[in-house]
Amino acid sequence: MHTPLANNIRGLFVTSDENLSSGETGQTMPNFDAIRTSAGQQGVLPSIDESLAHRAGDVKVSIIIPVYNTSEYLHQCLDSAVNQTLKEIEIIVIDDASTDNSLAIIRQYERQDGRIRVIAFEENRGNGFGRNEATRQATGIYLMFLDSDDWLETNAAEMMYGKAVAHHHDIVMYGYTWHLANIQNEKKNKKVYLPLLEDNDPNFFRYMVQQRKGLSCMPWQFIFEKEFVIRNSICFPNDIYFEDVPFSIKAIYKAKNIGVLRSSLYNYRQRNTSITESVSKKKITDMLVSLVMVKKFLDEENIFIQYQREYLLRFLMHGICYVFMNYFRLSKQEKDEELDRYMEKLRTSSFMRTENLLFVLQAIAELDADEVHAKESYQRTYNTLYSLIYSYKILRFNCSVAYFIRDIIETKFRFFSTT
């Protein structure tokens, strides 16, 4: 269900007395009482049936795979799941009303391997709904998430489960390898990202909010004890993109025992046609909604003051820079008066001030030498924020031209790749 932008983020900005950047009052911050999710619920996440919490049986790990129109990559994904060296697994595949032949491929694997269970929706319900339903039905002691255009190393489940059980971890984090689709050069095609912290680091949650030390909100970067997830009512919001942000942040905060494996066990494929890389008005709205949910959670736990600077940094990265760069990518047909008015309000808000540029520079200076990925991300945030403040029209024009040229090149590449 798609509700208007005004219903989703009305009243997002209010004047707050809390100091978030430079020692001054009056910083504009999200107003979470006025927010609505796209599902029409006032900050309420879907519940999970607790009666299933202990129905583990002999299954050690449940691998949950949401699928929507990824038939091109699905064989590699499912092969990596069924060929795990840990055999006591179940594989729950959720087909979210795919319009290609994804479901036929899934059914073929289901007939060949009794560990595969299929949830097939007749209409599109979104990743959050599907993951919640799979979690509810899962019988494994631990939960792993796998996107249908990605793949696991064959020993991933075994290593993660072994680490988790040996030390009674609620969550275990591991590294991944990033692959850029459609680039043949191996050196340019992939990068390895490993965790840069130890088990139960006292700053784990702080780093999570800041996106430091190799931490992200991607649920596939962790293995979760199901009983821990159920006990803490940790679930995905319905009907929004970026549903993984409030899920993962809440999980890391609630966890009492977090383990780390400095091994790349997951292969993440970035492709411009994926849900992650596509752009739309709804994605802009939902990014802000997900940040609203994070702020609401921090308020409910009475920890916002403690983590307000970390939250501000995250908001500048995603609620400002990501949102504007995606706004620039939209065509005229995809924009409307409501969105234009809102983006203008955001552009003239007190987020766009020199003090926040200095705040980002300070965050860069605080990074450790091995945090190369975080430094690149923070530097992009600084550069984008600087351009938004001091050369908005030039940035908007340059981005529009660059994205237009890129789209033409990619369209031609896809055409010649299929002929």
C-alpha positions as CSV (number, residue, x, y, z in Angstrom):
1,M,0.0,0.0,0.0
2,H,1.5,3.3,-1.0
3,T,0.5,6.3,1.1
4,P,1.4,9.9,0.2
5,L,4.7,11.3,1.2
6,A,3.0,13.8,3.5
7,N,1.4,10.9,5.4
8,N,4.8,9.1,5.7
9,I,7.0,12.0,6.8
10,R,4.8,14.8,7.8
11,G,6.4,16.8,10.6
12,L,9.7,15.0,10.1
13,F,11.6,18.2,11.2
14,V,11.1,20.0,14.4
15,T,13.4,22.2,16.5
16,S,15.1,20.2,19.2
17,D,16.9,21.5,22.3
18,E,19.4,18.7,22.1
19,N,22.9,19.6,20.9
20,L,23.9,17.3,18.0
21,S,26.8,18.9,16.3
22,S,28.5,22.1,17.3
23,G,27.3,23.0,20.8
24,E,24.4,25.1,19.6
25,T,20.7,24.6,20.1
26,G,18.0,24.6,17.5
27,Q,19.3,21.6,15.5
28,T,16.5,20.3,13.3
29,M,15.7,16.7,14.1
30,P,13.1,14.2,13.1
31,N,9.7,14.3,14.7
32,F,8.7,10.7,15.2
33,D,5.3,11.1,16.8
34,A,3.8,12.4,13.5
35,I,5.3,9.6,11.3
36,R,3.4,6.8,9.7
37,T,4.9,3.8,8.0
38,S,3.7,2.8,4.6
39,A,1.8,0.0,6.2
40,G,-0.3,2.6,7.9
41,Q,0.9,1.6,11.4
42,Q,2.1,4.2,13.9
43,G,5.6,2.7,14.6
44,V,4.2,-0.8,15.2
45,L,6.2,-3.7,13.8
46,P,4.6,-7.0,12.9
47,S,4.6,-9.6,15.7
48,I,6.1,-13.1,15.5
49,D,4.3,-16.2,16.9
50,E,6.2,-17.0,20.1
51,S,4.6,-20.5,20.3
52,L,7.2,-21.5,17.6
53,A,10.2,-20.2,19.5
54,H,11.4,-23.6,20.7
55,R,10.4,-25.8,17.8
56,A,14.0,-26.5,16.8
57,G,14.2,-30.2,16.4
58,D,17.3,-31.4,14.6
59,V,17.7,-28.2,12.4
60,K,20.7,-26.2,13.4
61,V,20.4,-23.3,11.0
62,S,17.4,-22.0,8.9
63,I,18.6,-20.2,5.8
64,I,15.9,-17.7,4.7
65,I,15.9,-16.5,1.1
66,P,13.4,-13.9,-0.2
67,V,13.0,-14.0,-4.0
68,Y,11.6,-11.6,-6.4
69,N,12.4,-11.9,-10.2
70,T,16.0,-13.0,-9.8
71,S,15.9,-16.1,-12.0
72,E,19.2,-15.2,-13.7
73,Y,21.0,-15.6,-10.4
74,L,18.8,-18.0,-8.5
75,H,20.7,-21.2,-9.4
76,Q,23.9,-20.0,-8.0
77,C,22.2,-18.8,-4.8
78,L,20.3,-22.0,-4.2
79,D,23.3,-24.2,-5.1
80,S,25.3,-22.4,-2.4
81,A,22.6,-23.1,0.1
82,V,22.0,-26.8,-0.6
83,N,25.7,-27.5,-0.8
84,Q,26.6,-26.2,2.7
85,T,29.0,-28.5,4.6
86,L,26.6,-28.2,7.6
87,K,23.9,-30.7,6.6
88,E,21.4,-30.1,9.5
89,I,19.9,-27.0,7.8
90,E,16.6,-26.0,6.4
91,I,16.2,-23.6,3.5
92,I,13.1,-21.4,3.5
93,V,12.5,-19.7,0.1
94,I,9.9,-17.0,-0.1
95,D,8.7,-16.2,-3.6
96,D,7.2,-12.7,-3.5
97,A,4.9,-13.1,-6.5
98,S,7.7,-13.2,-9.1
99,T,6.7,-12.5,-12.7
100,D,9.6,-14.4,-14.2
101,N,10.3,-18.1,-13.8
102,S,11.8,-17.8,-10.3
103,L,9.1,-19.9,-8.7
104,A,9.5,-22.7,-11.3
105,I,13.2,-22.8,-10.4
106,I,12.5,-22.9,-6.7
107,R,10.0,-25.7,-7.1
108,Q,12.5,-27.7,-9.1
109,Y,15.0,-27.4,-6.1
110,E,12.2,-28.2,-3.7
111,R,11.6,-31.5,-5.4
112,Q,15.2,-32.4,-5.3
113,D,16.0,-31.5,-1.7
114,G,13.7,-32.2,1.2
115,R,15.3,-29.5,3.3
116,I,13.8,-26.8,1.1
117,R,10.5,-25.3,2.1
118,V,8.7,-22.8,-0.1
119,I,6.4,-19.9,0.8
120,A,4.8,-18.6,-2.3
121,F,2.8,-15.4,-2.1
122,E,0.1,-14.7,-4.7
123,E,0.7,-10.9,-4.5
124,N,3.8,-8.9,-3.7
125,R,4.2,-8.5,0.1
126,G,7.7,-7.1,0.4
127,N,10.9,-8.4,1.9
128,G,10.0,-7.5,5.5
129,F,6.7,-9.4,5.4
130,G,8.3,-12.4,3.8
131,R,11.3,-12.5,6.2
132,N,9.0,-12.3,9.2
133,E,6.8,-15.1,7.9
134,A,9.9,-17.3,7.3
135,T,11.2,-16.5,10.7
136,R,7.9,-17.5,12.3
137,Q,8.0,-20.8,10.5
138,A,11.7,-21.5,10.9
139,T,12.6,-24.5,13.1
140,G,16.4,-23.9,13.2
141,I,18.3,-22.8,16.3
142,Y,19.9,-20.0,14.4
143,L,18.7,-17.9,11.4
144,M,20.7,-16.8,8.4
145,F,19.5,-14.5,5.7
146,L,20.5,-14.8,2.0
147,D,19.5,-12.6,-0.8
148,S,18.5,-14.4,-4.0
149,D,21.1,-12.7,-6.2
150,D,23.9,-13.5,-3.8
151,W,25.6,-16.7,-2.7
152,L,27.3,-18.3,0.4
153,E,30.6,-19.9,0.7
154,T,30.0,-23.6,1.2
155,N,31.3,-23.6,4.8
156,A,29.4,-20.5,5.9
157,A,26.7,-22.1,8.0
158,E,29.1,-24.6,9.6
159,M,31.5,-21.9,10.6
160,M,28.9,-19.5,11.9
161,Y,26.9,-22.1,13.8
162,G,30.1,-23.5,15.3
163,K,31.2,-20.1,16.5
164,A,27.7,-19.3,17.8
165,V,27.2,-22.5,19.7
166,A,30.7,-22.7,21.2
167,H,30.4,-19.3,22.8
168,H,26.6,-19.1,23.3
169,H,26.4,-16.0,21.0
170,D,23.1,-14.2,20.4
171,I,24.5,-12.9,17.1
172,V,27.7,-13.6,15.1
173,M,28.9,-11.2,12.5
174,Y,31.1,-12.2,9.6
175,G,32.8,-10.7,6.5
176,Y,31.7,-10.6,2.9
177,T,33.0,-10.1,-0.6
178,W,31.5,-7.4,-2.7
179,H,31.1,-8.2,-6.5
180,L,30.1,-5.6,-9.1
181,A,28.0,-7.2,-11.8
182,N,28.8,-6.8,-15.5
183,I,32.5,-6.0,-14.9
184,Q,34.8,-8.8,-16.1
185,N,38.1,-7.6,-14.6
186,E,38.5,-9.6,-11.4
187,K,40.5,-7.0,-9.5
188,K,37.9,-4.4,-10.2
189,N,35.0,-6.8,-9.8
190,K,35.4,-7.6,-6.1
191,K,36.5,-6.3,-2.7
192,V,36.6,-8.1,0.6
193,Y,35.2,-6.5,3.7
194,L,36.0,-8.0,7.0
195,P,34.9,-7.0,10.5
196,L,37.4,-4.8,12.3
197,L,36.5,-5.5,15.9
198,E,36.5,-8.3,18.5
199,D,33.8,-10.3,20.2
200,N,31.6,-8.2,22.5
201,D,33.4,-5.0,21.7
202,P,32.0,-2.4,24.2
203,N,31.4,0.0,21.3
204,F,29.6,-2.5,19.0
205,F,26.3,-0.6,19.0
206,R,28.0,2.8,18.6
207,Y,29.9,1.5,15.6
208,M,26.7,0.0,14.2
209,V,24.9,3.3,14.1
210,Q,28.0,5.0,12.7
211,Q,28.6,2.3,10.1
212,R,32.2,1.8,11.3
213,K,34.5,-1.3,11.7
214,G,32.9,-3.2,8.8
215,L,29.4,-3.1,10.3
216,S,26.3,-2.6,8.1
217,C,22.6,-3.1,8.6
218,M,22.4,-5.9,6.0
219,P,20.9,-8.9,7.9
220,W,22.9,-11.3,5.8
221,Q,26.0,-10.1,7.6
222,F,24.9,-11.9,10.8
223,I,23.6,-15.2,12.1
224,F,20.9,-14.7,14.8
225,E,19.7,-17.1,17.5
226,K,16.0,-17.5,16.8
227,E,15.1,-17.6,20.5
228,F,16.9,-14.3,21.0
229,V,15.0,-12.7,18.1
230,I,11.6,-14.0,19.4
231,R,12.3,-13.0,23.0
232,N,13.1,-9.4,22.0
233,S,10.3,-9.0,19.4
234,I,12.9,-8.2,16.7
235,C,11.2,-8.2,13.3
236,F,11.1,-6.4,10.0
237,P,8.7,-3.5,9.3
238,N,6.2,-4.2,6.6
239,D,5.9,-2.7,3.2
240,I,9.0,-0.4,3.2
241,Y,12.4,-0.5,1.6
242,F,15.3,-0.5,4.1
243,E,13.4,-2.7,6.5
244,D,16.8,-4.1,7.5
245,V,17.9,-0.9,9.2
246,P,15.6,-0.9,12.2
247,F,15.8,-4.7,12.4
248,S,19.6,-4.9,12.6
249,I,20.1,-1.8,14.8
250,K,17.6,-3.1,17.4
251,A,19.1,-6.6,17.2
252,I,22.7,-5.3,17.9
253,Y,21.5,-3.2,20.8
254,K,19.5,-6.0,22.4
255,A,22.2,-8.6,22.1
256,K,24.2,-9.4,25.2
257,N,26.8,-11.7,23.5
258,I,28.0,-10.9,20.0
259,G,30.7,-12.9,18.2
260,V,32.9,-11.9,15.3
261,L,34.4,-14.1,12.5
262,R,37.0,-12.3,10.4
263,S,36.3,-14.5,7.4
264,S,34.5,-13.7,4.1
265,L,31.6,-16.2,4.1
266,Y,29.1,-14.2,2.0
267,N,29.2,-13.0,-1.6
268,Y,27.2,-9.8,-2.2
269,R,26.4,-8.9,-5.8
270,Q,25.7,-5.3,-6.6
271,R,23.7,-4.8,-9.8
272,N,21.9,-1.7,-11.0
273,T,18.7,-3.5,-11.7
274,S,18.4,-4.8,-8.1
275,I,15.9,-3.5,-5.5
276,T,18.9,-2.0,-3.6
277,E,20.1,0.1,-6.6
278,S,16.8,1.1,-8.1
279,V,15.4,4.6,-7.4
280,S,11.8,5.9,-6.8
281,K,9.9,8.3,-4.8
282,K,8.9,5.5,-2.4
283,K,12.5,4.6,-1.8
284,I,13.3,8.2,-0.8
285,T,10.3,8.2,1.5
286,D,11.2,4.9,3.0
287,M,14.8,5.8,3.7
288,L,13.5,8.6,5.9
289,V,10.9,6.3,7.4
290,S,13.6,3.8,8.4
291,L,15.6,6.6,10.1
292,V,12.4,7.7,11.9
293,M,12.1,4.1,13.2
294,V,15.7,4.1,14.5
295,K,15.2,7.4,16.3
296,K,11.9,6.2,17.8
297,F,13.7,3.1,19.1
298,L,16.5,5.2,20.6
299,D,13.9,7.3,22.3
300,E,12.0,4.3,23.6
301,E,15.1,2.9,25.1
302,N,16.0,6.3,26.6
303,I,19.4,6.3,24.8
304,F,19.0,9.0,22.2
305,I,21.0,11.6,24.2
306,Q,23.8,9.0,24.6
307,Y,23.9,8.3,20.8
308,Q,22.6,11.5,19.3
309,R,25.9,12.4,17.6
310,E,26.1,8.9,16.1
311,Y,22.5,9.3,14.9
312,L,23.2,12.7,13.4
313,L,26.1,11.2,11.4
314,R,23.9,8.4,10.1
315,F,21.1,10.9,9.2
316,L,23.5,13.1,7.3
317,M,24.8,10.1,5.3
318,H,21.4,8.6,4.5
319,G,18.7,11.1,5.3
320,I,20.5,13.9,3.5
321,C,23.1,12.7,1.0
322,Y,21.5,9.4,-0.1
323,V,18.1,11.0,-0.4
324,F,19.3,13.9,-2.5
325,M,21.5,11.8,-4.8
326,N,18.5,9.6,-5.5
327,Y,16.2,12.6,-5.9
328,F,18.6,13.8,-8.6
329,R,18.3,10.4,-10.4
330,L,14.6,10.6,-10.7
331,S,13.1,11.6,-14.1
332,K,10.6,14.5,-14.3
333,Q,7.9,11.9,-14.7
334,E,8.8,10.3,-11.4
335,K,8.8,13.5,-9.5
336,D,5.8,15.4,-8.3
337,E,4.9,18.7,-6.6
338,E,4.7,17.1,-3.2
339,L,8.2,15.5,-3.4
340,D,9.7,18.7,-4.8
341,R,8.3,20.8,-2.0
342,Y,9.6,18.4,0.6
343,M,13.1,18.2,-0.9
344,E,13.2,22.0,-0.9
345,K,12.2,22.1,2.7
346,L,15.0,19.6,3.4
347,R,17.5,21.6,1.4
348,T,16.7,24.8,3.4
349,S,16.6,23.0,6.8
350,S,19.3,23.6,9.5
351,F,20.9,20.3,8.5
352,M,22.5,22.3,5.7
353,R,25.0,24.3,7.7
354,T,28.7,24.6,8.1
355,E,28.7,23.2,11.6
356,N,27.6,19.8,10.2
357,L,30.4,19.9,7.7
358,L,32.9,20.3,10.5
359,F,31.1,17.6,12.4
360,V,31.7,15.1,9.5
361,L,35.3,16.2,9.2
362,Q,35.7,15.4,12.9
363,A,34.1,12.0,12.4
364,I,36.6,11.3,9.6
365,A,39.5,12.3,11.9
366,E,38.3,9.9,14.6
367,L,38.5,6.8,12.3
368,D,41.2,4.3,12.8
369,A,43.8,3.7,10.1
370,D,42.3,0.4,9.0
371,E,38.8,1.8,8.5
372,V,39.3,2.5,4.8
373,H,35.8,1.7,3.7
374,A,34.3,4.0,6.4
375,K,36.7,6.8,5.5
376,E,35.6,6.6,1.9
377,S,31.9,6.7,2.9
378,Y,32.4,9.6,5.3
379,Q,34.4,11.5,2.7
380,R,31.6,11.1,0.1
381,T,29.2,12.3,2.7
382,Y,31.3,15.4,3.3
383,N,31.8,16.1,-0.4
384,T,28.1,15.7,-1.1
385,L,27.0,17.8,1.9
386,Y,29.4,20.5,0.9
387,S,28.0,20.6,-2.6
388,L,24.4,20.6,-1.4
389,I,25.2,23.6,0.8
390,Y,27.3,25.7,-1.5
391,S,26.7,24.6,-5.1
392,Y,23.3,22.9,-5.1
393,K,22.3,23.8,-8.7
394,I,25.6,22.7,-10.1
395,L,25.5,19.4,-8.3
396,R,22.0,18.8,-9.4
397,F,22.8,19.5,-13.0
398,N,26.0,17.4,-13.0
399,C,24.3,14.5,-11.3
400,S,21.4,14.6,-13.8
401,V,23.7,14.5,-16.8
402,A,26.0,11.8,-15.3
403,Y,23.1,9.5,-14.5
404,F,21.5,10.1,-17.9
405,I,24.8,9.1,-19.6
406,R,25.3,6.1,-17.3
407,D,21.7,4.9,-18.1
408,I,22.4,5.1,-21.8
409,I,25.7,3.2,-21.5
410,E,24.1,0.5,-19.3
411,T,21.2,0.1,-21.7
412,K,23.5,-0.5,-24.6
413,F,25.6,-2.9,-22.6
414,R,22.6,-5.0,-21.6
415,F,21.4,-4.9,-25.3
416,F,24.7,-6.2,-26.6
417,S,25.1,-8.7,-23.8
418,T,21.9,-10.4,-24.8
419,T,22.4,-10.4,-28.6
